[in-house]
Amino acid sequence: MNHYTLFYMRRETFRDLNFGDVLPTIAKLNDTHVMVGAAQAEDLEHLFARMNLWAEDGLVRVFRKGLTHQSMSVGDVARLAVWNGDEIAAYEYWVVRPLGFEKLN
């Protein structure tokens, strides 16, 4: 299983980022998004399904934290921990797009 940290759009950036025309940046992620929790999943598609099915396998729903939405949607970001043995070697950031995901650089 992969380990993901979830970042959902802030209320004030939801309109710009949810249409998919504007991409978030890693450098400004804390300004545009709120870290809402963590989850394990086989891959990004499985993560998306887990965050959008209300009663799949006991995954705790995302906390409200002033957000406009509870399920994962276009513009939200998943940070994947890339492991090297017993420690995290790097992080990859993936944004939900209208169709699939796109890696942020």
Backbone as numpy.savetxt, mean C-alpha at the origin, in Angstrom:
# Nx Ny Nz CAx CAy CAz Cx Cy Cz
5.96 -16.24 2.49 5.12 -15.05 2.49 5.99 -13.80 2.49
5.54 -12.79 1.78 6.22 -11.50 1.75 5.64 -10.59 2.83
6.47 -9.69 3.32 6.07 -8.74 4.35 5.88 -7.36 3.71
4.68 -6.80 3.85 4.36 -5.50 3.28 3.95 -4.52 4.37
4.31 -3.26 4.18 3.80 -2.16 4.99 2.89 -1.37 4.07
1.72 -0.99 4.57 0.71 -0.33 3.75 0.63 1.15 4.04
0.59 1.93 2.97 0.45 3.38 3.06 -0.77 3.80 2.23
-1.75 4.38 2.88 -2.95 4.83 2.20 -2.92 6.34 2.05
-3.54 6.82 0.98 -3.54 8.25 0.68 -4.22 9.06 1.78
-3.65 10.22 2.04 -4.28 11.16 2.97 -5.51 11.77 2.29
-6.43 12.23 3.09 -7.66 12.84 2.58 -7.36 13.95 1.57
-6.38 14.78 1.88 -6.08 15.93 1.01 -5.38 15.56 -0.30
-4.85 14.36 -0.42 -4.19 13.96 -1.67 -4.98 12.89 -2.43
-6.09 12.46 -1.85 -6.87 11.38 -2.45 -7.31 11.72 -3.87
-7.86 12.91 -4.08 -8.38 13.29 -5.40 -7.29 13.26 -6.48
-6.11 13.76 -6.17 -5.02 13.80 -7.16 -4.47 12.41 -7.47
-4.30 11.59 -6.44 -3.64 10.31 -6.62 -4.58 9.18 -7.02
-5.86 9.27 -6.69 -6.78 8.17 -6.94 -7.13 7.99 -8.41
-7.00 9.04 -9.21 -7.30 8.91 -10.63 -6.17 8.24 -11.40
-4.99 8.17 -10.81 -3.87 7.49 -11.45 -3.05 8.36 -12.37
-3.42 9.65 -12.51 -2.66 10.55 -13.37 -1.36 11.00 -12.71
-1.37 11.10 -11.38 -0.21 11.56 -10.62 0.30 10.39 -9.78
1.60 10.17 -9.79 2.19 9.12 -8.98 2.79 9.71 -7.71
2.68 9.00 -6.60 3.36 9.46 -5.40 4.87 9.26 -5.56
5.64 9.90 -4.71 7.09 9.69 -4.70 7.49 9.13 -3.35
8.56 8.37 -3.34 9.06 7.80 -2.09 9.51 8.92 -1.17
10.15 9.95 -1.72 10.67 11.05 -0.91 9.57 11.80 -0.16
8.38 11.88 -0.74 7.29 12.65 -0.11 6.16 11.74 0.38
6.44 10.46 0.54 5.39 9.51 0.91 4.71 9.88 2.23
5.46 10.34 3.20 4.86 10.71 4.49 3.98 11.96 4.38
4.17 12.76 3.36 3.33 13.95 3.14 2.03 13.59 2.45
2.05 12.57 1.60 0.88 12.23 0.79 0.10 11.02 1.30
0.73 10.23 2.17 0.14 8.98 2.64 0.28 8.82 4.15
-0.50 7.90 4.69 -0.42 7.53 6.10 -0.11 6.04 6.17
0.87 5.66 7.00 1.15 4.25 7.21 0.01 3.70 8.06
-0.69 2.69 7.53 -1.89 2.19 8.20 -1.72 0.79 8.79
-0.65 0.12 8.48 -0.47 -1.21 9.04 0.43 -2.06 8.18
0.47 -3.33 8.51 1.31 -4.28 7.80 0.52 -5.55 7.53
0.96 -6.28 6.52 0.29 -7.53 6.17 1.29 -8.44 5.48
1.00 -9.72 5.52 1.77 -10.69 4.77 0.92 -11.19 3.63
1.57 -11.43 2.50 0.86 -11.93 1.32 1.86 -12.62 0.41
1.34 -13.49 -0.45 2.20 -14.21 -1.39 2.81 -13.26 -2.42
2.02 -12.28 -2.88 2.48 -11.31 -3.87 1.55 -10.10 -3.80
1.77 -9.13 -4.69 0.96 -7.90 -4.66 -0.51 -8.16 -4.95
-0.81 -9.07 -5.85 -2.21 -9.37 -6.17 -2.92 -10.00 -4.96
-2.22 -10.87 -4.26 -2.78 -11.48 -3.06 -2.99 -10.41 -1.98
-2.02 -9.51 -1.83 -2.16 -8.41 -0.88 -3.39 -7.56 -1.20
-3.56 -7.22 -2.46 -4.71 -6.41 -2.88 -6.02 -7.13 -2.53
-6.07 -8.42 -2.81 -7.27 -9.19 -2.50 -7.53 -9.22 -1.00
-6.49 -9.42 -0.21 -6.65 -9.45 1.25 -7.16 -8.12 1.78
-6.71 -7.03 1.21 -7.11 -5.71 1.72 -8.48 -5.29 1.23
-9.05 -6.01 0.28 -10.35 -5.63 -0.26 -11.46 -6.63 0.03
-11.13 -7.76 0.61 -12.14 -8.72 1.01 -12.34 -8.57 2.51
-13.55 -8.29 2.90 -13.82 -7.94 4.30 -13.60 -9.09 5.27
-13.82 -10.30 4.87 -13.72 -11.40 5.83 -13.00 -12.60 5.21
-11.82 -12.36 4.67 -11.11 -13.47 4.03 -10.48 -14.40 5.06
-9.50 -13.88 5.80 -8.76 -14.77 6.69 -8.38 -14.09 8.00
-9.21 -13.18 8.45 -8.98 -12.56 9.74 -8.03 -11.38 9.71
-7.63 -10.90 8.54 -6.77 -9.73 8.47 -7.48 -8.54 9.09
-6.82 -7.86 9.98 -7.44 -6.72 10.65 -7.62 -5.59 9.64
-8.81 -5.01 9.62 -9.10 -3.92 8.69 -8.26 -2.70 9.01
-8.03 -1.91 8.01 -7.24 -0.69 8.14 -7.93 0.27 9.09
-7.17 0.90 9.93 -7.68 1.85 10.89 -8.12 3.12 10.16
-9.01 3.90 10.69 -9.55 5.09 10.03 -8.52 6.21 9.86
-7.81 6.61 10.84 -6.73 7.61 10.78 -6.99 8.77 9.82
-8.21 9.24 9.72 -8.50 10.40 8.88 -8.47 10.12 7.39
-8.63 8.88 7.00 -8.58 8.52 5.59 -9.98 8.56 4.98
-10.00 8.60 3.67 -11.28 8.62 2.97 -11.75 7.23 2.60
-10.91 6.23 2.80 -11.25 4.88 2.36 -10.65 3.85 3.29
-11.19 2.65 3.25 -10.68 1.56 4.09 -10.04 0.45 3.27
-10.45 0.27 2.03 -9.87 -0.79 1.22 -8.74 -0.22 0.37
-7.88 -1.09 -0.14 -6.75 -0.66 -0.95 -7.25 -0.22 -2.32
-6.79 0.95 -2.77 -7.27 1.47 -4.05 -6.14 2.17 -4.81
-6.45 2.60 -6.03 -5.48 3.28 -6.88 -4.87 4.45 -6.12
-3.54 4.50 -6.13 -2.81 5.56 -5.45 -2.23 5.14 -4.11
-2.70 4.03 -3.54 -2.14 3.53 -2.30 -0.81 2.83 -2.58
0.03 2.72 -1.56 1.38 2.19 -1.73 1.61 1.01 -0.80
2.29 0.00 -1.32 2.74 -1.15 -0.52 4.26 -1.16 -0.55
4.85 -1.21 0.65 6.31 -1.30 0.75 6.68 -2.75 1.05
7.44 -3.35 0.16 7.86 -4.74 0.29 9.25 -4.79 0.93
9.38 -5.57 1.99 10.69 -5.79 2.61 11.40 -6.90 1.84
12.58 -6.59 1.31 13.40 -7.56 0.59 14.47 -8.06 1.55
14.41 -9.34 1.84 15.28 -9.92 2.86 16.55 -10.52 2.27
17.64 -10.43 3.05 18.91 -11.09 2.75 19.24 -11.91 3.99
18.83 -13.15 3.96 19.00 -13.98 5.15 18.04 -13.56 6.25
18.59 -13.14 7.39 17.78 -12.76 8.54 17.52 -11.27 8.66
18.03 -10.49 7.72 17.82 -9.04 7.82 17.29 -8.45 6.53
16.65 -7.29 6.68 16.09 -6.59 5.52 17.24 -5.94 4.76
17.36 -6.27 3.48 18.42 -5.72 2.64 17.98 -4.44 1.95
16.69 -4.35 1.64 16.18 -3.17 0.92 14.66 -3.17 1.00
14.09 -2.08 0.52 12.63 -1.98 0.39 12.29 -1.66 -1.05
11.20 -2.22 -1.52 10.63 -1.86 -2.82 9.27 -1.22 -2.54
8.97 -0.16 -3.26 7.70 0.54 -3.10 6.87 0.34 -4.36
5.62 -0.10 -4.17 4.71 -0.37 -5.29 3.44 0.42 -5.10
3.02 1.14 -6.14 1.77 1.91 -6.09 0.70 1.17 -6.88
-0.52 1.20 -6.35 -1.64 0.60 -7.06 -2.00 1.51 -8.22
-2.09 0.94 -9.40 -2.45 1.68 -10.62 -3.85 1.24 -11.06
-4.44 1.92 -12.04 -5.76 1.50 -12.51 -5.80 0.02 -12.95
-4.69 -0.46 -13.48 -4.55 -1.89 -13.81 -3.22 -2.39 -13.25
-3.25 -3.07 -12.15 -2.03 -3.63 -11.58 -1.28 -2.69 -10.67
0.04 -2.87 -10.64 0.93 -2.12 -9.77 2.09 -1.55 -10.58
2.69 -0.49 -10.07 3.89 0.07 -10.70 4.92 0.31 -9.61
6.17 -0.07 -9.89 7.25 0.11 -8.92 7.66 1.59 -8.92
7.79 2.14 -7.71 8.26 3.52 -7.56 9.77 3.50 -7.42
10.42 4.49 -8.03 11.89 4.60 -7.92 12.27 5.78 -7.09
